[in-house]
Amino acid sequence: MLFRAGKARRFQLVLIKPSHYDDDGYVIQWLRSFIPSNTLAVLYSLAQDAARRRVLGSEVEIDITTIDETNSRVNLKSILAQFRQHDFFGLLGLVGVQSNQYPRALDLARPLRAAGVPVMIGGFHASGVLSMLPGVQPDLQVALDLGISLFAGEAEGRFDRVLQEAANGTMQPVYNYLNDLPALEGEPTPILPAAALSRNVQHYASFDAGRGCPYQCSFCTIINVQGRKSRRRSADDVERTVREHLALGINRFFVTDDNFARNKDWEEIFDRLILLRERDKLNTGFTIQVDTLCHKIPNFIEKAARAGVGQVFIGLENINPDNLMAAKKRQNKITEYRKMLLAWKKARIITYAGYILGFPADTPESIRADIEIIKRELPIDVLEFFMLTPLPGSEDHKVLWQKGVRMDPDLNKYDVEHVCTAHPKMSQPEWEAIYRAAWDAYYTPAHMGTILRRGAAMDVSISRMMTLVFFFSRFVAWENVHPLQGGYVRLKYRRDRRPGLPLEPVWAFYPKIAWEFLSKHGRMAWLWWKLDRVRRRLRNDPQRRLYIDQALSPVLDEETETLELFTHNDGARQAVAHVRKVASLTRGDKVAASA
C-alpha cells in the first residue's frame, strides 16, 4: 500500500498539450482550434482507466485536468494553487510535445518546477532525439537540469508506473520505452471530456486506429518514434470510441494514423464503420491520412466512402521524381497520381495534398512551374505547402547533425514553415519568399473557381469545398501561421509572450490587436462574399455536372507523352520510362508463364 490507511488524498494530474510562439513571441491560440490533440485524448483515457483501477491505492483519488493550449489559456497561478492546496501531491504532464513546442513546454514548466511541482515532458521531440542521437543532447539536458523527467515512447502499459513513482516521489530522470512499443488492442480508446471537445472547430475529435508506417521517408519522425511495423486497435476498439463520442454529441473524427492504408486491419475497421452507418443509421464522418498508392488496394477507396470518410490527406510531397528519391519517398509514383486522385474524386471525397518546398532540386522558378502543372493536370482540392525541415528525430536531422551542418538553434522554428538550415540552390530570403508565394500561386481567384467547378461536377458538397478553399487560400497571409496550426478567432494575451521579449504597453498592444482583428476580418468577409457568389452560381447551374478539364479527364496511356507532369524534366521522363520497362518485363513474364 502506498499510503497510510485512513488518510484520504487526492492526486492532482494536470495534462497540458502546449502550443508554441508566433514570430512576435505570442502563444498561438484560438477561440476554437482546427486539429484536436490525439495525444491529450490518449493520456486522458489512460489516466481515467488508472483512476478507475485505483493504481495509487484504494484511498487515493486522481483528479484529472486537461488543457489544450491551442484553444485554452494556461493559468499557471491557478495550476500552482491547485498543487499547493494538495501539498504538491501530483504530476504536471506536458504531453505530445513536438520540437516547435519544446521551448514553450520548458517555459511552462520552469515556474512550477521552481515551486516543487513534479513535471514530465513527453512527445515527439524527446522521443525523436533519444531515438536518433547518442546520449542526452543539450536541449534535453536543460529539462533534466530543471528536475523535469522525460518520457520517450508510448504510454500504454507504462502510465501506471509513472503515476505511482510520481506519487512516491521516486520519478526517474528518463523513461525510455522506444525499443518496447506496446500493442494497442484492448487499450482505452482516446477520448477527451465534452468541455474540451467543444473547443475544437465543429466539435471534431481525434483517435488513432493504429501506429507505425512501413516506409522510409528521410524527413519523417514517425517511423523512428512509432516504428515501421503496423500496430492497431481492433474494430471493437474503434467502434467503442466512436460510440463513446456519439454519446457526447461528437460525430466527426480525425483519424491520426500517419498512413491508414497500411493499417493491416483497415478493411475490418471500415466494415465495422459501414455497419454503424448503414445498419445502425449513425451519422458519422471521418478524415484519414493515406499514401499515394492506396488506390491499388482492392476496395479501399470504395469502402472508405461507405464508412463515412469525407476527407483524405495525401502525402503527395512533390511532382519531381528526383526530389522524391532524394527524400527516400520511393512509394510515390508520379505515374499513379492522376489515377489515385481521380479515384478519390469518383468517390466524392475531398482531397488534401501535402507539398514540400525545399528539396535539393527546387528553385523558386521550378516551384512556380510545378504549381502550374498541378493546377492544370491534377484534380487536387486543397494543396498545403510545407518547408522541408530537418525535424529532430528524422534521418535528415541526424545526417546534418553528423556532418556538423548548421541548423537553427531555436526549436520554436521547427514547425515546417520556417527555414531551419541552408539550401543548395536558394538563399534563406528566396526560400521564405517562395513559401509564401506558393499559396498565392495555387489559390488564385481563377483556380479557386476551378476547384469549386470540379467539386460541383463530381457532386462534392460545394459549400464544404468553398469553406476549405476560403481558409486554406489566405490563412498564411491573414494569420502568418500554417492552416494546420489554425482555428477560428486568434487570441493574444499581452502577458503571454516569450521570455526575453518586452511586455508591450497597454496603450500600444490593445489598439494594435483591435486593428488586426478588424482589418483581417474585413478581408475575410470580402473573400467569403466573392467565393459565395461562385458557389451560388454553381448551385443554380443545371449544366454543372458536365464540366470537364484536363485534370478531370480520364487517364489515357498516351498522356505520358503529352502532359507536362510526365515531360517537364529528365526525372519525370525517366520515371515514365521505368514504368514502361517494368510493364514490358511483367508482360513478358506472364507470356512465358502461360507458354
Wavefront OBJ file of the C-alpha trace (Angstrom):
o trace
v 0.000 0.000 0.000
v 1.330 3.396 -0.922
v -0.173 5.447 1.899
v -1.295 5.059 5.496
v -4.773 3.623 5.951
v -7.391 6.197 6.765
v -5.551 9.137 5.190
v -7.518 10.147 2.099
v -5.544 12.016 -0.533
v -6.242 13.486 -3.968
v -3.524 13.170 -6.598
v -3.529 16.142 -8.978
v -2.790 15.127 -12.573
v -2.643 18.101 -14.932
v -2.114 17.256 -18.619
v -1.184 20.128 -20.949
v -0.704 19.995 -24.692
v 1.455 23.119 -25.240
v 1.235 25.424 -28.218
v 4.222 27.415 -29.488
v 5.151 31.027 -30.158
v 4.457 33.049 -33.288
v 7.054 35.293 -34.904
v 6.168 38.107 -32.467
v 6.589 35.827 -29.475
v 2.904 35.384 -28.608
v 1.400 31.970 -27.918
v -0.529 30.667 -30.942
v -4.040 30.247 -29.580
v -7.615 30.334 -30.881
v -11.168 30.633 -29.656
v -11.707 27.307 -31.471
v -8.796 25.268 -32.846
v -8.839 23.137 -36.004
v -6.940 19.970 -35.034
v -7.796 18.161 -31.787
v -4.893 16.607 -29.876
v -4.936 12.830 -30.055
v -2.067 12.547 -27.555
v -4.018 14.512 -24.979
v -7.007 12.229 -25.548
v -4.826 9.115 -25.210
v -3.270 10.283 -21.935
v -6.618 11.382 -20.519
v -8.139 7.985 -21.267
v -5.177 6.136 -19.744
v -5.417 8.360 -16.668
v -9.149 7.718 -16.341
v -8.518 3.984 -16.568
v -5.771 4.202 -13.930
v -8.091 6.166 -11.645
v -10.848 3.566 -12.009
v -8.404 0.790 -11.126
v -7.097 2.718 -8.104
v -3.483 2.297 -9.119
v -2.373 4.653 -6.325
v -4.200 2.723 -3.628
v -7.793 2.353 -2.534
v -7.792 5.628 -0.600
v -6.320 7.852 -3.312
v -8.456 9.707 -5.847
v -6.917 11.019 -9.069
v -8.175 14.434 -10.192
v -7.512 14.900 -13.920
v -7.278 18.275 -15.661
v -6.689 18.545 -19.415
v -5.648 21.720 -21.237
v -5.035 22.096 -24.959
v -3.179 25.401 -25.127
v -4.153 25.912 -28.763
v -7.691 26.700 -27.547
v -7.374 27.319 -23.785
v -5.189 29.730 -21.865
v -2.846 28.124 -19.324
v -3.214 29.877 -15.971
v -0.006 28.942 -14.166
v -1.035 30.724 -10.953
v -4.242 28.699 -10.782
v -2.413 25.449 -11.524
v 0.203 26.204 -8.887
v -2.538 26.958 -6.345
v -4.184 23.647 -7.212
v -0.978 21.739 -6.491
v -0.224 23.773 -3.366
v -3.687 23.018 -1.974
v -2.859 19.303 -2.166
v 0.700 19.592 -0.793
v 2.169 19.175 -4.308
v 0.839 15.620 -4.441
v 0.502 15.142 -8.180
v 2.130 15.481 -11.582
v 2.164 18.040 -14.380
v 2.452 16.272 -17.729
v 3.400 18.262 -20.834
v 2.206 15.829 -23.475
v 2.654 15.342 -27.213
v 5.392 17.982 -27.236
v 6.741 18.490 -30.752
v 10.070 20.188 -31.400
v 8.474 23.586 -32.083
v 6.523 23.279 -28.812
v 9.505 22.292 -26.677
v 10.625 25.863 -25.813
v 7.076 26.714 -24.723
v 6.885 23.495 -22.700
v 10.051 24.467 -20.817
v 8.673 27.963 -20.191
v 5.503 26.475 -18.708
v 7.485 24.039 -16.600
v 10.040 26.410 -15.065
v 7.852 28.260 -12.525
v 6.135 25.055 -11.484
v 9.414 23.219 -11.006
v 10.728 26.170 -9.011
v 7.748 25.729 -6.682
v 8.363 21.996 -6.344
v 5.709 20.574 -8.684
v 6.729 17.251 -10.312
v 6.877 17.709 -14.102
v 7.260 15.341 -17.044
v 7.677 16.113 -20.751
v 6.785 13.550 -23.400
v 6.098 13.597 -27.113
v 7.856 13.537 -30.452
v 10.725 15.851 -29.582
v 12.068 13.932 -26.601
v 11.305 10.603 -28.260
v 12.778 11.593 -31.618
v 16.021 12.989 -30.216
v 16.588 9.997 -27.950
v 15.809 7.589 -30.794
v 18.253 9.099 -33.313
v 21.102 10.833 -31.463
v 23.553 9.470 -28.905
v 23.411 10.331 -25.224
v 21.390 13.239 -23.903
v 21.504 16.256 -26.201
v 21.851 19.786 -24.722
v 18.196 20.762 -25.224
v 17.030 17.711 -23.286
v 19.703 18.272 -20.649
v 18.105 21.651 -19.931
v 14.951 19.830 -18.850
v 16.862 17.321 -16.758
v 18.778 20.123 -15.039
v 15.432 21.636 -14.039
v 14.402 18.334 -12.498
v 11.943 17.544 -15.298
v 11.503 13.883 -16.195
v 11.484 12.894 -19.860
v 9.250 10.210 -21.360
v 10.221 8.599 -24.681
v 7.961 6.127 -26.420
v 4.303 5.321 -25.833
v 2.440 5.327 -22.535
v 0.166 2.279 -22.861
v 1.149 -0.226 -20.185
v 3.635 2.232 -18.608
v 1.466 5.046 -17.296
v 0.667 3.264 -14.034
v 4.365 3.218 -13.179
v 4.742 6.928 -13.906
v 1.793 7.800 -11.661
v 2.976 5.561 -8.852
v 6.524 6.898 -8.891
v 5.240 10.476 -9.049
v 3.069 9.748 -6.004
v 6.012 8.200 -4.150
v 8.462 10.940 -5.120
v 10.697 8.461 -6.946
v 10.357 9.594 -10.563
v 13.182 8.643 -12.912
v 15.003 11.295 -14.974
v 14.265 9.415 -18.200
v 11.641 6.817 -19.060
v 12.746 5.298 -22.358
v 10.406 2.766 -23.961
v 11.405 3.337 -27.575
v 12.552 -0.254 -28.004
v 9.402 -1.694 -26.455
v 6.424 -0.411 -28.423
v 3.133 -1.633 -26.945
v 0.239 -3.423 -28.577
v -2.859 -1.237 -28.831
v -5.681 -3.754 -28.964
v -7.886 -3.579 -25.892
v -6.273 -0.406 -24.570
v -8.505 2.502 -23.514
v -9.570 4.347 -26.624
v -8.765 8.060 -26.867
v -11.436 10.482 -25.698
v -11.497 13.893 -24.044
v -14.091 15.464 -21.750
v -17.037 17.098 -23.506
v -15.936 20.568 -22.389
v -12.537 20.101 -24.036
v -14.037 18.718 -27.244
v -16.342 21.743 -27.505
v -13.277 23.967 -28.019
v -12.499 22.348 -31.388
v -13.965 23.622 -34.646
v -17.195 21.751 -35.426
v -16.603 19.725 -32.257
v -14.188 17.404 -34.025
v -12.463 14.611 -32.085
v -9.420 12.524 -32.939
v -8.223 8.994 -32.327
v -5.565 6.672 -33.652
v -6.704 3.375 -35.122
v -3.081 2.312 -35.482
v 0.521 3.457 -35.292
v 3.646 2.894 -37.351
v 4.432 3.251 -41.046
v 6.382 0.827 -43.281
v 8.055 3.483 -45.431
v 11.437 5.192 -45.013
v 10.900 8.892 -45.807
v 14.011 10.694 -44.619
v 12.140 13.772 -43.373
v 9.751 11.740 -41.217
v 9.992 11.363 -37.431
v 7.097 8.941 -37.035
v 8.964 5.893 -38.285
v 11.719 6.486 -35.732
v 9.324 7.007 -32.816
v 6.340 4.783 -33.563
v 8.245 2.282 -35.659
v 7.740 0.822 -39.104
v 5.600 -2.109 -38.002
v 1.837 -1.667 -38.058
v 0.201 -1.830 -34.634
v -3.521 -1.265 -34.490
v -6.635 -1.104 -32.397
v -9.306 -3.690 -33.089
v -12.582 -2.944 -34.838
v -14.246 -3.366 -31.440
v -11.938 -0.693 -30.012
v -12.770 1.706 -32.848
v -16.497 1.104 -32.527
v -16.283 1.724 -28.783
v -14.535 5.063 -29.184
v -16.975 6.164 -31.891
v -19.970 5.295 -29.711
v -18.454 6.995 -26.654
v -18.010 10.174 -28.656
v -21.508 9.953 -30.122
v -22.853 9.857 -26.573
v -21.198 13.271 -26.104
v -22.663 14.632 -29.344
v -19.421 14.253 -31.341
v -19.769 12.602 -34.753
v -16.811 13.931 -36.762
v -13.363 12.392 -36.360
v -9.805 12.935 -37.479
v -8.074 9.537 -37.588
v -4.458 10.366 -36.800
v -2.789 7.248 -38.238
v 0.080 8.530 -40.368
v -0.995 6.101 -43.074
v -4.337 4.380 -42.532
v -3.960 2.491 -45.814
v -1.122 0.462 -44.247
v -3.126 -0.450 -41.151
v -3.405 -4.220 -41.536
v -6.948 -4.161 -40.197
v -8.169 -1.325 -42.394
v -10.863 -3.458 -44.017
v -12.211 -4.863 -40.778
v -12.370 -1.358 -39.327
v -14.064 0.035 -42.439
v -16.556 -2.852 -42.433
v -17.468 -2.079 -38.837
v -17.900 1.632 -39.575
v -20.040 0.733 -42.601
v -22.306 -1.298 -40.331
v -22.642 1.598 -37.936
v -23.707 3.882 -40.775
v -25.784 1.537 -42.925
v -27.290 -0.791 -40.331
v -27.457 1.435 -37.262
v -28.003 4.677 -39.221
v -25.358 6.565 -37.235
v -24.295 9.870 -38.766
v -20.500 9.751 -38.601
v -17.744 11.292 -40.719
v -14.003 10.759 -40.867
v -10.819 12.353 -42.163
v -7.952 9.919 -42.764
v -4.337 10.091 -43.973
v -3.121 7.769 -46.732
v -0.278 7.254 -49.195
v -0.330 7.739 -52.961
v -0.690 4.013 -53.716
v -3.809 3.395 -51.645
v -5.977 3.231 -54.773
v -4.218 -0.011 -55.717
v -5.620 -1.759 -52.641
v -8.795 -3.547 -53.794
v -11.967 -1.939 -52.391
v -10.056 0.527 -50.204
v -11.498 3.754 -51.632
v -14.964 2.283 -52.160
v -15.163 1.125 -48.547
v -13.672 4.374 -47.275
v -16.572 6.253 -48.843
v -19.166 3.867 -47.417
v -17.506 4.064 -43.981
v -18.056 7.819 -43.923
v -14.666 9.133 -45.000
v -15.359 12.570 -46.426
v -11.858 14.000 -46.495
v -8.467 12.417 -47.082
v -4.976 13.806 -46.601
v -2.385 12.518 -49.083
v 1.373 12.919 -48.753
v 1.932 13.906 -52.371
v 5.093 15.849 -51.358
v 6.384 16.660 -54.869
v 5.964 16.012 -58.600
v 9.702 15.837 -59.304
v 10.838 12.179 -59.042
v 14.406 13.316 -58.298
v 13.166 15.129 -55.198
v 11.095 12.139 -54.137
v 14.076 9.811 -54.434
v 16.280 12.233 -52.504
v 13.789 12.001 -49.630
v 13.516 8.190 -49.931
v 9.857 8.661 -50.868
v 10.079 5.736 -53.280
v 6.441 4.770 -52.842
v 5.322 7.968 -54.585
v 4.987 7.356 -58.326
v 4.020 10.380 -60.399
v 2.555 7.972 -62.968
v -0.058 6.975 -60.368
v -1.008 10.440 -59.145
v -3.844 11.082 -61.597
v -5.319 7.594 -61.219
v -5.264 7.915 -57.444
v -6.762 11.408 -57.302
v -9.499 10.613 -59.828
v -10.437 7.527 -57.806
v -10.989 9.707 -54.745
v -12.902 12.210 -56.880
v -15.181 9.472 -58.175
v -15.912 8.514 -54.565
v -16.885 12.172 -53.847
v -14.177 12.539 -51.217
v -12.311 15.824 -50.778
v -8.548 15.556 -51.176
v -5.887 17.446 -49.251
v -2.355 17.048 -50.568
v 0.802 17.953 -48.709
v 3.517 19.528 -50.857
v 7.057 20.124 -49.577
v 9.171 23.058 -50.730
v 12.932 22.982 -50.390
v 14.060 19.651 -51.794
v 17.601 19.758 -53.249
v 16.476 20.285 -56.871
v 13.985 23.043 -56.034
v 14.391 26.645 -57.147
v 11.810 29.436 -56.993
v 11.314 29.052 -60.749
v 10.889 25.266 -60.645
v 8.440 25.511 -57.748
v 6.287 28.037 -59.604
v 6.348 25.896 -62.758
v 5.402 22.762 -60.794
v 2.449 24.513 -59.161
v 1.092 25.498 -62.578
v 1.363 21.877 -63.750
v -0.514 20.707 -60.666
v -3.283 23.255 -61.233
v -3.803 22.124 -64.834
v -3.295 18.382 -64.626
v -4.032 17.083 -61.111
v -7.538 17.263 -59.580
v -6.364 18.235 -56.099
v -8.787 20.177 -53.955
v -6.689 21.570 -51.102
v -2.932 21.868 -51.609
v -0.913 22.547 -48.450
v 2.669 23.764 -48.584
v 5.379 22.886 -46.082
v 9.048 23.771 -45.737
v 11.436 20.815 -45.877
v 12.533 20.844 -42.232
v 15.208 18.698 -40.540
v 12.930 17.732 -37.670
v 14.756 16.268 -34.648
v 14.040 12.561 -34.792
v 14.245 12.357 -38.577
v 17.026 10.870 -40.678
v 17.537 14.272 -42.317
v 18.261 15.857 -38.951
v 20.627 13.072 -37.932
v 22.624 13.315 -41.187
v 23.028 17.079 -40.861
v 23.976 16.703 -37.181
v 26.603 14.076 -38.026
v 28.069 16.315 -40.745
v 28.141 19.326 -38.460
v 25.878 21.342 -40.778
v 24.424 24.374 -39.076
v 20.759 24.144 -38.131
v 18.797 26.918 -36.469
v 19.223 26.580 -32.684
v 15.717 27.919 -31.977
v 13.467 24.868 -31.810
v 10.401 27.110 -31.897
v 11.023 27.477 -35.660
v 10.821 23.735 -36.391
v 7.163 23.986 -37.405
v 7.640 23.201 -41.156
v 7.005 26.823 -42.122
v 10.368 28.376 -41.216
v 13.790 27.941 -42.807
v 15.956 25.969 -40.379
v 19.040 25.145 -42.473
v 20.725 26.161 -45.727
v 19.522 25.141 -49.189
v 21.926 24.348 -52.088
v 20.084 26.499 -54.647
v 18.077 29.079 -52.693
v 19.076 31.701 -50.179
v 17.042 31.933 -46.996
v 15.107 35.023 -48.225
v 14.358 33.277 -51.544
v 13.144 30.137 -49.787
v 10.958 32.121 -47.391
v 9.557 34.206 -50.248
v 8.629 31.242 -52.434
v 6.904 29.541 -49.498
v 4.544 32.476 -49.108
v 4.244 32.987 -52.864
v 3.289 29.325 -53.371
v -0.014 29.806 -51.539
v -0.883 32.790 -53.735
v 0.211 30.952 -56.879
v -2.092 27.980 -56.231
v -5.050 29.832 -54.755
v -5.562 32.423 -57.442
v -9.157 33.640 -57.890
v -9.339 31.736 -61.172
v -8.087 28.470 -59.707
v -10.301 28.718 -56.636
v -13.204 28.913 -59.066
v -11.842 25.884 -60.911
v -11.617 23.888 -57.673
v -15.267 24.667 -56.931
v -16.339 23.808 -60.500
v -14.546 20.463 -60.279
v -16.242 19.739 -56.972
v -19.646 20.598 -58.396
v -19.010 18.396 -61.432
v -18.212 15.426 -59.157
v -21.155 16.056 -56.784
v -18.981 17.019 -53.838
v -20.590 19.439 -51.377
v -19.826 22.865 -52.858
v -20.447 24.567 -49.528
v -17.915 22.405 -47.746
v -15.418 22.834 -50.569
v -15.877 26.594 -50.502
v -15.235 26.724 -46.756
v -11.985 24.772 -47.131
v -10.754 26.881 -50.041
v -11.650 30.010 -48.080
v -9.495 29.085 -45.103
v -6.545 27.445 -46.818
v -6.186 30.051 -49.556
v -5.367 33.031 -47.354
v -4.656 31.681 -43.883
v -0.906 32.235 -44.098
v -1.456 35.804 -45.299
v -4.094 36.520 -42.641
v -2.568 34.829 -39.612
v 1.097 34.213 -40.530
v 0.825 30.586 -39.394
v 0.131 27.367 -41.289
v -3.565 26.445 -41.587
v -2.955 23.175 -39.698
v -1.929 25.281 -36.710
v -5.039 27.381 -37.109
v -8.515 27.924 -35.787
v -11.319 30.460 -35.522
v -10.533 33.875 -33.994
v -6.901 34.353 -32.987
v -6.400 35.139 -29.292
v -3.413 37.064 -27.960
v -2.734 37.864 -24.323
v -0.381 40.713 -23.578
v 1.404 38.869 -20.778
v 1.680 35.546 -22.635
v 4.810 36.488 -24.524
v 8.018 34.549 -24.930
v 10.528 35.238 -22.142
v 13.203 37.686 -23.233
v 10.809 39.794 -25.302
v 9.480 43.029 -23.821
v 5.984 43.353 -22.375
v 4.142 45.707 -24.709
v 2.435 48.686 -23.059
v -1.353 48.624 -22.807
v -1.745 51.745 -24.973
v 0.147 50.073 -27.843
v -0.946 46.440 -27.535
v -4.741 46.679 -27.486
v -5.204 49.170 -30.344
v -2.889 47.006 -32.463
v -4.907 43.874 -31.653
v -8.160 45.688 -32.433
v -6.854 46.887 -35.810
v -5.556 43.387 -36.659
v -8.958 41.911 -35.862
v -10.961 44.445 -37.864
v -8.714 44.538 -40.936
v -8.285 40.776 -41.038
v -11.983 40.031 -40.720
v -12.791 42.666 -43.280
v -10.582 40.856 -45.804
v -12.145 37.562 -44.774
v -15.653 38.884 -45.365
v -14.684 40.171 -48.820
v -13.210 36.817 -49.898
v -16.162 34.901 -48.459
v -18.562 37.095 -50.437
v -16.662 36.515 -53.689
v -16.449 32.740 -53.211
v -20.087 32.542 -52.207
v -21.068 34.217 -55.477
v -19.294 31.397 -57.322
v -20.931 28.789 -55.083
v -24.423 30.178 -55.731
v -23.851 30.294 -59.484
v -22.709 26.685 -59.498
v -25.562 25.541 -57.303
v -28.050 27.053 -59.738
v -26.288 25.840 -62.880
v -28.102 22.779 -64.325
v -25.045 22.054 -66.508
v -22.523 21.946 -63.633
v -22.046 18.176 -63.845
v -20.923 18.474 -67.460
v -17.791 20.464 -66.615
v -14.549 18.808 -67.706
v -10.934 19.912 -67.864
v -7.560 18.253 -68.221
v -7.352 17.306 -64.558
v -10.784 15.620 -64.575
v -10.194 13.834 -67.907
v -9.894 10.036 -67.754
v -6.379 8.636 -67.617
v -5.087 7.634 -71.057
v -1.950 5.697 -71.994
v -0.790 8.393 -74.407
v -0.886 11.177 -71.793
v 2.599 10.229 -70.628
v 3.742 11.779 -73.914
v 1.604 14.908 -73.732
v 1.097 16.028 -70.136
v 3.774 18.218 -68.579
v 3.555 16.183 -65.380
v 5.421 13.445 -67.240
v 7.633 15.531 -69.500
v 8.670 18.649 -67.569
v 12.140 17.385 -66.596
v 14.518 14.459 -67.004
v 13.403 12.876 -63.734
v 9.786 12.761 -64.896
v 10.728 11.283 -68.279
v 12.921 8.656 -66.639
v 10.117 7.734 -64.241
v 7.793 7.127 -67.194
v 10.462 5.072 -68.992
v 10.979 2.973 -65.857
v 7.269 2.229 -65.578
v 7.150 1.168 -69.219
v 10.155 -1.088 -68.759
v 8.642 -2.782 -65.723
v 5.330 -3.215 -67.540
v 7.108 -4.746 -70.540
v 9.057 -7.183 -68.385
v 5.923 -8.116 -66.462
v 4.026 -8.837 -69.670
v 6.942 -10.917 -70.899
v 6.967 -12.946 -67.678
v 3.221 -13.576 -67.975
v 3.567 -14.729 -71.578
v 6.435 -17.053 -70.645
v 4.492 -18.457 -67.713
v 1.468 -19.230 -69.878
v 3.519 -20.873 -72.650
l 1 2 3 4 5 6 7 8 9 10 11 12 13 14 15 16 17 18 19 20 21 22 23 24 25 26 27 28 29 30 31 32 33 34 35 36 37 38 39 40 41 42 43 44 45 46 47 48 49 50 51 52 53 54 55 56 57 58 59 60 61 62 63 64 65 66 67 68 69 70 71 72 73 74 75 76 77 78 79 80 81 82 83 84 85 86 87 88 89 90 91 92 93 94 95 96 97 98 99 100 101 102 103 104 105 106 107 108 109 110 111 112 113 114 115 116 117 118 119 120 121 122 123 124 125 126 127 128 129 130 131 132 133 134 135 136 137 138 139 140 141 142 143 144 145 146 147 148 149 150 151 152 153 154 155 156 157 158 159 160 161 162 163 164 165 166 167 168 169 170 171 172 173 174 175 176 177 178 179 180 181 182 183 184 185 186 187 188 189 190 191 192 193 194 195 196 197 198 199 200 201 202 203 204 205 206 207 208 209 210 211 212 213 214 215 216 217 218 219 220 221 222 223 224 225 226 227 228 229 230 231 232 233 234 235 236 237 238 239 240 241 242 243 244 245 246 247 248 249 250 251 252 253 254 255 256 257 258 259 260 261 262 263 264 265 266 267 268 269 270 271 272 273 274 275 276 277 278 279 280 281 282 283 284 285 286 287 288 289 290 291 292 293 294 295 296 297 298 299 300 301 302 303 304 305 306 307 308 309 310 311 312 313 314 315 316 317 318 319 320 321 322 323 324 325 326 327 328 329 330 331 332 333 334 335 336 337 338 339 340 341 342 343 344 345 346 347 348 349 350 351 352 353 354 355 356 357 358 359 360 361 362 363 364 365 366 367 368 369 370 371 372 373 374 375 376 377 378 379 380 381 382 383 384 385 386 387 388 389 390 391 392 393 394 395 396 397 398 399 400 401 402 403 404 405 406 407 408 409 410 411 412 413 414 415 416 417 418 419 420 421 422 423 424 425 426 427 428 429 430 431 432 433 434 435 436 437 438 439 440 441 442 443 444 445 446 447 448 449 450 451 452 453 454 455 456 457 458 459 460 461 462 463 464 465 466 467 468 469 470 471 472 473 474 475 476 477 478 479 480 481 482 483 484 485 486 487 488 489 490 491 492 493 494 495 496 497 498 499 500 501 502 503 504 505 506 507 508 509 510 511 512 513 514 515 516 517 518 519 520 521 522 523 524 525 526 527 528 529 530 531 532 533 534 535 536 537 538 539 540 541 542 543 544 545 546 547 548 549 550 551 552 553 554 555 556 557 558 559 560 561 562 563 564 565 566 567 568 569 570 571 572 573 574 575 576 577 578 579 580 581 582 583 584 585 586 587 588 589 590 591 592 593 594 595
